[in-house]
Structures are given as C-alpha cells and as structure tokens.
C-alpha cells in the first residue's frame, strides 16, 4: 500500500468538535492540514493506533498570559501538556506592548502585581526588542513554539504608551488621547492582534499597590478603542470588571461599547463567595443583551478558582507568624525539618492562636490565619470538588487535633512539598453546581485558566483536562456528553475569538489534534518548578492520559513527553486563514 499521508491516526473514537456523539474514524494529515476523515485506505509516513482512545481537535484556550514566556521560551507549558494547541494571550488588559523605552519597569510592575509573575523573572527574561505592538508580534513570531499563539492588545500598556504618567494617575483621556489609542488599536489589529483586552477591577494592581491604569477609563475612551478594532475589520474584546458599586452603569458601558461598534466581547464570570448569587444577575444581563442582538458572552471556569498554599508557594497561613519568620528564608526542605522541633512548633501555634501575623482581629478575638472549613489537602490526583469532610476543619475534628496544628503538619509533609488548596470563587455552596450552570448556559464560553500567570499561587492551566475528565466522566450528577464538552474546548472557543481554520476535525482544517486515553485522563498534583529566567519558580501541573498531541500535523507530545517538534507559530488574525 502506498504512502500517501504524513500522518494517519487510526481506529480512534472521534469527537470532531461539532458537539455530536463520538464515532469510530481514522484521521489523515497532509502538509499540516486534515486530508481525510473516515476509513482511510492509504498509509502515512507516521501512524498512531488510537484504538480505544478518544481523538479530538486540539484545544483552543482563549484566556492565557504567556506574553512574556512566549518571547523567551519555546514551550507554552503547562498549557501544552493539557492538549492546548492554540493559546490566546494578553488578557485582562496587561502585556508588554506597545511600550516606550522608559516604561519597561512600569509594565513589569503592572504584570508582577496583576498576574503574580516575579519582576526579576520579567526583567531578565524580556529583551525589549520592540516598541510598537507589531514589533512585539514580530518578536514572538521569530521564535518557534510547541503551540500556536494569538495576541491581544492590552489596555494598560496602550494607555501608558499614549498618556504616560497621566494614565498611571487614572486621569481621563482627552479626545486627542482617545483618537491616538484608536489609531494604535487599528494598527495593532492590522499587524495581527486578535483583539483588545481591558481590566476594570480593583483586584488588579501593580506590585506597589497602585490600581491598573485602565480601571476608570471612560466610555468614550473604550468606545474609541473598540472603534479602532472595528476599523481593522476583525477582532474581539475581552474585559474583566467588578460590576460594582453600580452594576447598572457598568453593564450599560459594556452594552454601549458593543452596540456602537459591533465588536464581539467576552467578560469574566465567576461565583463571588461574598455575593454568591451575583453571577446570576450578570448572566441575566448578558442574556438580555444577546436577545437584543449584541455579541456578548461570559467566560467561565469548570471548577473553583483557588489558591495553592504550601511552603513552596508565595503564601501559606503561617508565613507572617513571627516564629515562622525565623526560618522563612531557609530552603523549603530545611523549613520542613525545622518544623519537627517541638519548641518551634509550639511557638508558631501559640502565636497563630493569638493572631500574631494575621494582621487583623475580630471583636470576639483574633482572626484565624485561615478559613479551615474551606482549606483542603491537595492529593494526587487533586480533588477540586472536595466534600466538607475533607476540609482541614473536619479532618482535625475527626482526629481530635487543632486545625492549625494539622495544617502545620501537612505543610511540613513530604519535605515541605505538600500543598493545600483553598477556593476563593465558584465554591460558595461547597460544590460545583454553579459552575455546571454557567458552563451549559448558551451565553457563555469556556475560559479563565490563566496559563502562564499567578505562578506562585494558582495552577489553573489544567482547566481543559479537568473539564473533560470531571464533567464528561467522573461527576456523579450533572455529567455532560463527551462530544459536547470537546466542542466547548475546541470549535466553541475558536469561534469566540474569530478563528475559523481550527477546532473541528474535517477536511481542510488545520491538523491540530489530541489522542486521549479518556479512561485514564487526569490532572497530576501541582509541582513547583524553578525553570523561569533568574531562577524564578512557578507552579506547573502535568496531565495523564494524553497519548499524543499534534500541532500542524506534527506530533509535539507523546505520552506527555516532548518530541522536539516545534511547529507552533504566531497566528496573525485577519491575515491567517
């Protein structure tokens, strides 16, 4: 039999990205494009036997922060370990272009504060060979990668570029400022940006605590930039906002921006633990806007957004307790050994009981250093929907010990490598029912994994693996069809950002694919790696069950290990089809 294809994946169970039930089919690839689907008679120079495995399009992750990592590294990990073959970076209004030479440190401080990427890492890793956004895209394009990358124009950098210190002081843009931002936005989109992103949340601050420059941008400024996107003839907008104190006025601003420009917009949506029903109000507003013909969607997550706590992390409950501070500068393994000293443990726990290091007290006594009812051990594989009896509070009660003492024991376990987990959104009810409602709502799209960011505290780049394994296989109730979940990870996300050449397994589409041992698909427990520039650390999380990941027809990962192939490229939106 003659060799007619570069790659053939045979005998797989194909979920093609369109949402239907999986079917048995072969997939053949030639020159980076899917050439045949079904019973493929020819041979491939390379063949993968996918019998008993799920074959899917490559996952399209529309919410990442690899804008620094993409300039110094070839691998978009951890996302590329989780089947992601296209990553959209530059979300939340932060990034590194456009930039004037005297503003490098300011953008580093903004990224360090908003996305928890150490300033020393960014200062050493970024070579600043660009000033305009187009030049930044050239820098990304000059380096091969293991996945495709799309970039968004970030509002924080744009505003600082045009307004300088006035932007940092949150001054209102003049008409001239807005016109300049509009022109730069058009140029960035025509150079290949996939869209524009902005932040309007008080949670986003620089390393020194100042608000993000875009926090109070006026409706006129936002509309001018959105018109710049529209002028380019393509593009989307991504936005994050607190929608408080005046949700009516804030959402009207969003509606006006979209209705006057026609540019599709997505915004972050999660369950706030202090206002656990507020997400329903925002989603209802989006639903009403969609009914009025406005292209607005909410980006939602498949599990809690939570913090990974440990001696290796950027924070843990005892970090500021004075007795613990005496060992905090030691290597993690030495900290763990020191915690075996009964006298030191007694001092730490005594100060924890009195509230030392907590920074605040309550009328009825010191504030606890942690909410032990929402603090859980993070095992392997991690349980991101833990029952109440798995909380530190209830585990300690069952063992007849103090919750703080159990927490200290767990932190010191495994030479200090043990992690704890505390969700801060999407878990107000102690389950993921709210996530299930959000995920299945017709006005939402999967996102918010933040790959490349929050490197010392959050490890959510594994969202794609968790979404597929938990919601399509493991969850006892509310389980979702495999084909539908695959669609949400592929064609739905691709469509949301205007990518029409991927996300579906069909002839003529880009040959980005995953071959998955679905029965054994799982997230591994997070680890702390020290592989960033300047020796910086970051939380990484591997996956189990990916037999192969294919980008542009080349196998980039086999059984979780890199093959050496780096076919990923910068996608210049508006040009690449």
C-alpha positions as CSV (number, residue, x, y, z in Angstrom):
1,X,0.0,0.0,0.0
2,X,1.5,3.4,-1.0
3,X,2.4,6.1,1.5
4,X,0.0,9.0,0.7
5,X,-0.1,10.9,4.0
6,X,2.3,12.4,6.5
7,X,0.3,11.1,9.5
8,X,-2.6,8.8,10.0
9,X,-4.4,8.3,13.3
10,X,-6.3,5.0,13.0
11,X,-9.1,3.3,14.8
12,X,-9.9,6.2,17.2
13,X,-13.2,7.3,18.7
14,X,-13.6,10.7,17.1
15,X,-15.2,13.6,18.8
16,X,-14.9,16.1,15.9
17,X,-15.6,19.3,17.7
18,X,-19.1,19.9,16.4
19,X,-20.8,18.5,19.6
20,X,-22.2,15.2,18.3
21,X,-21.6,11.8,19.8
22,X,-18.1,10.3,19.1
23,X,-17.8,7.9,16.2
24,X,-15.1,5.4,15.0
25,X,-12.9,7.0,12.3
26,X,-9.4,7.4,11.0
27,X,-7.9,10.9,10.5
28,X,-5.3,11.5,7.8
29,X,-3.0,14.6,7.6
30,X,-1.0,16.0,4.7
31,X,1.1,19.2,4.9
32,X,-0.3,20.3,8.2
33,X,-3.9,20.0,7.1
34,X,-6.5,17.3,7.7
35,X,-6.8,15.5,4.4
36,X,-9.3,12.7,5.1
37,X,-11.6,11.6,7.8
38,X,-13.3,8.2,8.0
39,X,-11.9,4.9,6.6
40,X,-8.5,6.0,5.3
41,X,-7.1,3.4,2.8
42,X,-3.7,5.0,2.3
43,X,-0.7,4.8,4.6
44,X,1.1,7.5,6.5
45,X,4.8,8.0,7.0
46,X,3.8,8.1,10.7
47,X,0.8,6.2,12.1
48,X,-0.8,6.2,15.5
49,X,-3.0,3.4,16.6
50,X,-5.8,5.1,18.6
51,X,-7.9,2.0,19.2
52,X,-9.7,2.6,22.5
53,X,-8.7,6.2,22.6
54,X,-10.6,9.5,22.1
55,X,-9.5,11.6,19.2
56,X,-10.3,15.4,19.4
57,X,-9.3,18.6,17.8
58,X,-6.5,20.4,19.6
59,X,-7.9,22.6,22.4
60,X,-8.2,26.3,22.0
61,X,-7.5,28.2,25.2
62,X,-8.7,31.8,24.9
63,X,-7.5,33.1,28.3
64,X,-3.8,32.8,28.9
65,X,-0.9,35.1,29.9
66,X,2.1,33.8,28.0
67,X,3.0,37.2,26.6
68,X,6.4,37.2,28.4
69,X,7.1,33.4,28.3
70,X,6.5,33.4,24.6
71,X,9.4,35.8,24.0
72,X,12.0,33.8,25.9
73,X,10.8,30.2,25.7
74,X,9.7,27.7,23.1
75,X,7.2,25.7,25.2
76,X,3.8,27.0,26.2
77,X,3.8,24.9,29.3
78,X,1.8,24.0,31.3
79,X,-1.0,24.5,28.8
80,X,0.6,22.4,26.0
81,X,0.7,19.5,28.5
82,X,-3.1,19.7,28.6
83,X,-3.9,19.3,24.9
84,X,-3.8,23.1,24.2
85,X,-2.7,23.7,20.6
86,X,-3.7,27.3,20.3
87,X,-3.4,29.8,23.2
88,X,-4.7,33.4,23.2
89,X,-2.5,35.6,25.4
90,X,-2.7,39.2,26.5
91,X,-5.9,39.0,28.6
92,X,-7.0,41.3,31.4
93,X,-5.5,44.4,29.9
94,X,-1.9,43.6,30.7
95,X,1.0,42.9,28.4
96,X,4.3,44.3,27.1
97,X,3.4,46.3,24.0
98,X,3.2,49.0,22.9
99,X,5.9,50.4,25.2
100,X,8.3,53.3,25.3
101,X,11.8,52.6,26.5
102,X,11.3,54.5,29.7
103,X,8.2,52.5,30.6
104,X,9.7,48.9,30.8
105,X,9.8,48.9,34.6
106,X,6.3,50.2,34.9
107,X,4.9,47.4,32.7
108,X,6.9,44.8,34.7
109,X,5.4,46.2,37.9
110,X,1.9,46.0,36.4
111,X,2.4,42.4,35.3
112,X,4.0,41.4,38.6
113,X,1.1,42.8,40.6
114,X,-1.8,41.7,38.4
115,X,-0.5,38.3,37.3
116,X,1.9,37.3,40.1
117,X,5.0,36.9,37.8
118,X,8.1,38.0,39.7
119,X,9.6,41.2,38.5
120,X,13.1,39.7,38.5
121,X,11.9,37.0,36.1
122,X,10.5,39.5,33.7
123,X,13.4,41.9,33.9
124,X,15.9,39.1,33.0
125,X,13.6,37.2,30.5
126,X,12.3,40.1,28.3
127,X,14.8,41.6,25.9
128,X,12.5,44.5,24.8
129,X,13.4,44.5,21.2
130,X,10.1,46.2,20.3
131,X,8.2,49.4,20.9
132,X,5.1,49.0,18.8
133,X,2.6,46.1,19.0
134,X,3.5,45.0,15.5
135,X,7.2,44.8,16.6
136,X,6.2,42.7,19.6
137,X,4.4,40.3,17.3
138,X,7.5,40.0,15.2
139,X,9.5,39.1,18.3
140,X,7.0,36.3,19.2
141,X,7.0,35.1,15.6
142,X,10.8,34.9,15.4
143,X,10.8,32.0,17.9
144,X,9.3,28.5,17.2
145,X,6.8,27.2,19.8
146,X,5.1,24.0,20.7
147,X,1.6,25.5,20.1
148,X,0.1,28.4,18.1
149,X,-0.2,31.7,19.8
150,X,-2.6,34.6,19.4
151,X,-2.1,38.0,21.0
152,X,-4.4,40.7,22.2
153,X,-3.6,44.4,22.6
154,X,-3.6,45.2,26.3
155,X,-5.3,48.4,27.5
156,X,-2.8,49.0,30.4
157,X,0.2,49.1,28.0
158,X,-1.7,51.1,25.4
159,X,-2.9,53.7,27.9
160,X,0.6,54.2,29.4
161,X,2.1,54.4,25.8
162,X,-0.3,57.2,24.9
163,X,-0.8,59.1,28.2
164,X,2.4,58.3,30.3
165,X,2.1,59.3,33.9
166,X,-1.4,60.6,33.4
167,X,-2.5,57.1,32.7
168,X,-1.0,55.8,35.9
169,X,-2.8,58.6,37.8
170,X,-6.1,57.4,36.3
171,X,-6.7,60.7,34.6
172,X,-9.4,60.8,32.0
173,X,-8.2,60.5,28.4
174,X,-8.6,63.6,26.2
175,X,-10.1,63.5,22.8
176,X,-6.6,63.5,21.3
177,X,-5.6,60.6,23.6
178,X,-8.6,58.6,22.6
179,X,-8.0,59.3,18.9
180,X,-4.4,58.1,19.3
181,X,-5.5,54.9,21.1
182,X,-8.0,54.2,18.3
183,X,-5.3,54.6,15.6
184,X,-2.9,52.4,17.5
185,X,-5.6,49.7,18.1
186,X,-6.3,49.6,14.3
187,X,-2.6,49.3,13.6
188,X,-2.2,46.5,16.1
189,X,-5.1,44.6,14.8
190,X,-3.9,45.0,11.2
191,X,-0.5,43.7,12.3
192,X,-2.2,40.6,13.5
193,X,-3.6,41.1,17.0
194,X,-6.7,39.0,17.6
195,X,-8.3,41.6,19.8
196,X,-8.1,44.1,22.7
197,X,-8.4,43.4,26.4
198,X,-9.1,45.7,29.4
199,X,-9.4,45.5,33.2
200,X,-11.8,47.4,35.4
201,X,-11.3,45.6,38.7
202,X,-9.8,46.8,41.9
203,X,-8.2,43.3,42.3
204,X,-5.7,44.2,39.6
205,X,-2.9,46.3,41.0
206,X,0.7,47.0,40.3
207,X,3.4,45.4,42.5
208,X,3.4,48.7,44.5
209,X,-0.4,48.5,45.1
210,X,-1.5,51.1,42.5
211,X,-4.6,50.4,40.5
212,X,-4.3,49.2,37.0
213,X,-4.2,52.2,34.6
214,X,-7.4,51.2,32.8
215,X,-9.5,51.0,35.9
216,X,-11.5,54.2,35.4
217,X,-11.3,54.5,31.6
218,X,-14.3,56.4,30.3
219,X,-17.0,55.1,28.0
220,X,-15.6,57.5,25.3
221,X,-12.1,56.1,25.6
222,X,-13.3,52.5,25.5
223,X,-15.6,53.2,22.5
224,X,-12.8,54.9,20.7
225,X,-10.5,51.8,21.1
226,X,-13.4,49.5,20.1
227,X,-13.9,51.6,17.0
228,X,-10.2,51.1,16.3
229,X,-10.8,47.3,16.5
230,X,-13.8,47.7,14.2
231,X,-11.8,49.8,11.7
232,X,-9.4,46.9,11.3
233,X,-12.2,44.7,10.1
234,X,-11.8,41.9,12.6
235,X,-11.1,41.3,16.3
236,X,-12.7,40.8,19.7
237,X,-12.7,42.5,23.1
238,X,-12.0,40.7,26.5
239,X,-13.0,42.5,29.7
240,X,-12.9,42.0,33.4
241,X,-14.8,44.2,35.8
242,X,-16.1,44.1,39.4
243,X,-19.5,45.4,38.2
244,X,-19.8,47.3,41.4
245,X,-20.8,49.5,43.1
246,X,-23.1,50.4,40.2
247,X,-23.8,47.3,38.1
248,X,-26.4,49.1,36.0
249,X,-24.0,51.8,34.9
250,X,-21.1,49.4,34.4
251,X,-23.1,47.0,32.2
252,X,-24.6,49.9,30.3
253,X,-21.0,50.9,29.5
254,X,-20.4,47.4,28.1
255,X,-23.6,47.4,26.1
256,X,-22.9,50.8,24.6
257,X,-19.3,49.8,23.6
258,X,-20.6,46.7,21.8
259,X,-23.7,48.2,20.3
260,X,-21.9,51.2,18.8
261,X,-19.0,49.2,17.3
262,X,-20.4,45.7,16.7
263,X,-17.2,44.1,18.1
264,X,-17.8,40.8,20.0
265,X,-17.0,41.0,23.7
266,X,-16.4,38.4,26.4
267,X,-16.2,39.1,30.1
268,X,-15.1,37.1,33.1
269,X,-17.9,35.5,35.2
270,X,-17.4,33.6,38.5
271,X,-19.3,33.0,41.7
272,X,-18.3,35.5,44.3
273,X,-18.2,33.9,47.8
274,X,-19.4,37.2,49.4
275,X,-22.2,37.6,46.9
276,X,-22.9,34.0,45.8
277,X,-25.9,34.9,43.6
278,X,-24.5,37.9,41.9
279,X,-23.3,35.9,38.9
280,X,-26.9,35.1,38.0
281,X,-27.7,38.8,37.8
282,X,-24.8,39.4,35.4
283,X,-25.6,36.4,33.3
284,X,-29.2,37.6,33.0
285,X,-28.0,41.0,31.8
286,X,-25.8,39.2,29.2
287,X,-28.8,37.1,28.1
288,X,-30.9,40.2,27.6
289,X,-28.2,41.9,25.6
290,X,-27.8,38.8,23.4
291,X,-31.6,38.7,22.9
292,X,-31.2,42.3,21.6
293,X,-28.6,41.1,19.1
294,X,-25.4,42.1,20.9
295,X,-22.4,39.7,20.6
296,X,-21.6,39.4,24.4
297,X,-20.5,36.3,26.2
298,X,-19.3,35.4,29.6
299,X,-16.0,33.5,30.1
300,X,-16.5,30.8,32.7
301,X,-14.4,28.1,34.5
302,X,-15.1,24.4,35.1
303,X,-14.0,24.4,38.8
304,X,-13.2,26.7,41.6
305,X,-10.6,29.4,41.1
306,X,-8.4,28.6,44.1
307,X,-5.0,29.2,45.7
308,X,-2.4,26.5,46.1
309,X,-0.8,27.0,49.6
310,X,2.5,25.5,50.7
311,X,6.0,26.1,52.0
312,X,7.0,26.4,48.3
313,X,4.2,28.8,47.4
314,X,4.1,32.6,47.6
315,X,1.9,32.3,50.6
316,X,0.7,29.9,53.4
317,X,-1.2,30.6,56.6
318,X,1.8,30.8,58.9
319,X,4.0,32.9,56.6
320,X,3.7,36.1,58.6
321,X,3.7,34.5,62.1
322,X,6.8,35.8,63.8
323,X,8.1,32.5,65.0
324,X,7.8,31.1,61.5
325,X,9.6,34.1,60.0
326,X,12.7,33.0,61.9
327,X,13.0,30.1,59.4
328,X,11.3,31.5,56.3
329,X,14.5,32.4,54.5
330,X,15.8,28.8,54.6
331,X,15.3,26.3,51.7
332,X,12.0,24.6,51.8
333,X,13.4,21.2,52.9
334,X,15.2,22.9,55.8
335,X,12.0,24.7,56.8
336,X,10.2,21.3,56.9
337,X,12.9,19.8,59.1
338,X,12.8,22.8,61.4
339,X,9.1,22.3,61.9
340,X,9.9,19.0,63.5
341,X,11.3,20.9,66.5
342,X,8.5,20.7,69.2
343,X,9.6,24.0,70.7
344,X,9.3,25.9,67.4
345,X,6.0,24.3,66.6
346,X,4.7,25.3,70.0
347,X,5.7,28.9,69.5
348,X,4.2,29.0,65.9
349,X,0.9,27.5,67.1
350,X,0.8,29.8,70.1
351,X,1.3,32.9,68.0
352,X,-1.2,31.6,65.5
353,X,-3.8,31.2,68.3
354,X,-3.2,34.7,69.5
355,X,-3.5,36.1,66.0
356,X,0.2,37.1,65.6
357,X,0.9,37.7,61.9
358,X,-2.8,37.7,60.9
359,X,-2.8,41.4,60.5
360,X,-6.3,41.8,62.0
361,X,-8.6,40.9,64.8
362,X,-12.3,40.5,65.4
363,X,-14.4,41.7,68.3
364,X,-14.6,38.2,69.7
365,X,-10.9,37.5,69.4
366,X,-8.1,37.1,66.8
367,X,-9.0,36.4,63.2
368,X,-8.0,32.8,62.3
369,X,-5.0,32.6,59.9
370,X,-7.1,30.5,57.5
371,X,-10.7,29.5,56.8
372,X,-10.1,25.9,57.8
373,X,-13.6,25.0,56.6
374,X,-12.5,25.9,53.1
375,X,-9.0,24.6,53.2
376,X,-8.3,21.1,51.8
377,X,-5.3,18.8,51.3
378,X,-4.4,18.7,47.6
379,X,-3.8,15.0,46.9
380,X,-2.8,13.2,43.7
381,X,-5.0,13.2,41.7
382,X,-6.3,16.5,43.0
383,X,-10.0,16.7,44.1
384,X,-11.3,20.1,43.0
385,X,-14.8,19.3,44.3
386,X,-14.0,18.1,47.8
387,X,-16.8,17.3,50.3
388,X,-17.0,19.1,53.6
389,X,-15.5,16.2,55.5
390,X,-12.3,16.6,53.5
391,X,-11.8,20.1,54.9
392,X,-9.0,20.7,57.4
393,X,-11.6,21.8,59.9
394,X,-13.5,18.5,59.8
395,X,-10.3,16.3,59.4
396,X,-8.9,17.9,62.5
397,X,-12.1,17.4,64.4
398,X,-12.2,13.7,63.4
399,X,-8.6,13.3,64.6
400,X,-9.2,15.2,67.8
401,X,-6.5,17.8,67.0
402,X,-6.4,21.5,66.4
403,X,-6.9,22.7,62.8
404,X,-3.9,24.9,62.9
405,X,-1.7,22.1,64.1
406,X,-3.0,19.7,61.4
407,X,-2.3,22.4,58.8
408,X,1.2,22.9,60.0
409,X,1.8,19.1,59.9
410,X,0.5,18.9,56.3
411,X,2.6,21.8,55.2
412,X,5.8,20.1,56.5
413,X,4.9,16.7,54.9
414,X,7.0,15.3,52.1
415,X,10.0,17.5,52.9
416,X,7.7,20.6,52.6
417,X,6.4,19.8,49.1
418,X,2.8,19.1,50.2
419,X,0.2,21.6,49.0
420,X,-3.2,22.7,50.4
421,X,-6.0,24.2,48.4
422,X,-8.5,26.9,49.2
423,X,-11.1,28.0,46.6
424,X,-12.0,31.7,46.6
425,X,-14.6,31.7,43.9
426,X,-17.1,29.2,42.4
427,X,-17.4,27.2,45.6
428,X,-19.7,29.2,47.9
429,X,-22.1,26.2,48.1
430,X,-19.4,23.6,48.7
431,X,-20.0,22.0,45.2
432,X,-19.6,22.9,41.5
433,X,-23.3,23.1,40.7
434,X,-22.9,26.8,39.9
435,X,-20.1,26.0,37.5
436,X,-22.3,23.4,35.8
437,X,-25.0,26.0,35.3
438,X,-22.5,28.5,33.9
439,X,-20.8,26.0,31.6
440,X,-24.1,24.9,30.0
441,X,-25.6,28.4,29.6
442,X,-25.9,29.4,25.9
443,X,-24.3,32.8,26.5
444,X,-21.0,31.5,28.0
445,X,-17.7,30.2,26.7
446,X,-15.0,28.2,28.4
447,X,-12.0,30.2,29.7
448,X,-10.2,31.8,32.7
449,X,-7.4,29.2,33.0
450,X,-4.7,32.0,33.2
451,X,-1.9,29.8,31.9
452,X,1.4,31.5,32.4
453,X,0.2,33.7,35.2
454,X,-0.1,33.5,39.0
455,X,2.9,31.3,39.1
456,X,3.4,31.2,42.8
457,X,-0.2,30.7,44.0
458,X,-2.6,29.4,41.3
459,X,-2.4,26.4,38.9
460,X,-5.4,26.6,36.6
461,X,-3.9,25.9,33.2
462,X,-5.1,22.4,33.7
463,X,-8.7,23.5,33.2
464,X,-9.1,21.7,29.8
465,X,-8.1,18.4,31.3
466,X,-10.3,18.9,34.3
467,X,-13.3,20.0,32.2
468,X,-13.2,16.9,30.1
469,X,-12.4,14.3,32.8
470,X,-14.6,15.6,35.6
471,X,-17.6,16.8,33.7
472,X,-17.8,14.2,31.0
473,X,-16.7,11.2,33.0
474,X,-16.3,11.5,36.8
475,X,-19.0,13.7,38.2
476,X,-21.8,11.7,39.9
477,X,-24.5,14.0,38.7
478,X,-24.8,16.7,36.1
479,X,-22.5,14.8,33.8
480,X,-22.1,16.3,30.3
481,X,-21.8,14.4,26.9
482,X,-18.2,13.9,25.8
483,X,-18.9,15.3,22.3
484,X,-20.4,18.5,23.8
485,X,-17.5,19.1,26.2
486,X,-15.0,18.6,23.4
487,X,-16.9,21.2,21.4
488,X,-16.7,23.7,24.2
489,X,-12.9,23.1,24.3
490,X,-12.4,23.5,20.6
491,X,-14.8,24.9,18.0
492,X,-16.7,27.0,20.6
493,X,-13.6,28.7,21.9
494,X,-12.1,29.1,18.4
495,X,-15.3,30.7,17.1
496,X,-15.4,33.0,20.1
497,X,-12.2,34.7,19.0
498,X,-12.8,34.5,15.3
499,X,-10.6,31.5,14.4
500,X,-12.2,29.6,11.6
501,X,-9.5,27.3,10.4
502,X,-9.3,25.0,13.5
503,X,-11.4,23.5,16.3
504,X,-13.0,20.9,14.0
505,X,-11.7,17.6,12.6
506,X,-12.7,18.0,9.0
507,X,-11.0,18.0,5.6
508,X,-9.2,21.3,5.0
509,X,-9.0,22.3,8.7
510,X,-5.7,22.8,10.5
511,X,-4.3,19.4,11.7
512,X,-4.3,20.2,15.4
513,X,-5.3,17.0,17.3
514,X,-5.3,15.1,20.6
515,X,-5.3,11.4,21.0
516,X,-6.5,10.8,24.6
517,X,-6.7,7.7,26.8
518,X,-10.0,9.0,28.1
519,X,-10.5,6.3,30.8
520,X,-7.2,7.4,32.5
521,X,-7.3,11.1,31.8
522,X,-6.5,13.2,34.9
523,X,-4.6,16.1,36.3
524,X,-1.5,15.5,38.3
525,X,-0.8,17.3,41.6
526,X,0.9,20.7,41.0
527,X,4.6,20.9,41.4
528,X,6.9,23.8,41.9
529,X,9.5,24.2,39.2
530,X,12.5,26.5,39.1
531,X,12.8,27.0,35.4
532,X,12.0,30.7,34.8
533,X,14.6,33.3,34.0
534,X,16.6,34.4,37.0
535,X,15.9,31.1,38.6
536,X,12.3,32.0,39.2
537,X,9.8,29.5,40.4
538,X,6.4,28.6,39.1
539,X,3.6,26.2,39.8
540,X,3.3,23.6,37.0
541,X,0.8,20.8,36.6
542,X,1.1,17.9,34.3
543,X,-1.6,15.6,32.9
544,X,-2.0,11.9,32.5
545,X,-3.7,10.3,29.5
546,X,-2.6,12.3,26.5
547,X,-1.3,9.7,24.2
548,X,-0.3,12.3,21.6
549,X,-0.8,16.0,20.8
550,X,-0.5,17.1,17.2
551,X,0.2,20.7,16.0
552,X,0.0,21.4,12.3
553,X,0.4,17.7,11.6
554,X,3.4,17.2,13.7
555,X,3.4,15.2,17.0
556,X,4.6,17.6,19.7
557,X,4.0,15.5,22.7
558,X,3.8,11.7,23.0
559,X,2.7,10.2,26.3
560,X,3.2,13.5,28.0
561,X,6.8,14.0,26.8
562,X,8.0,16.4,24.1
563,X,9.1,15.0,20.8
564,X,11.3,18.0,19.9
565,X,8.9,19.2,17.2
566,X,8.1,22.9,17.4
567,X,5.6,23.7,14.6
568,X,3.7,26.3,16.6
569,X,3.5,29.8,15.2
570,X,2.1,33.2,15.8
571,X,-1.4,33.4,14.3
572,X,-1.8,36.9,12.8
573,X,-5.5,37.4,12.9
574,X,-7.1,38.9,9.9
575,X,-4.3,37.5,7.7
576,X,-4.1,33.8,8.5
577,X,-7.0,31.6,7.4
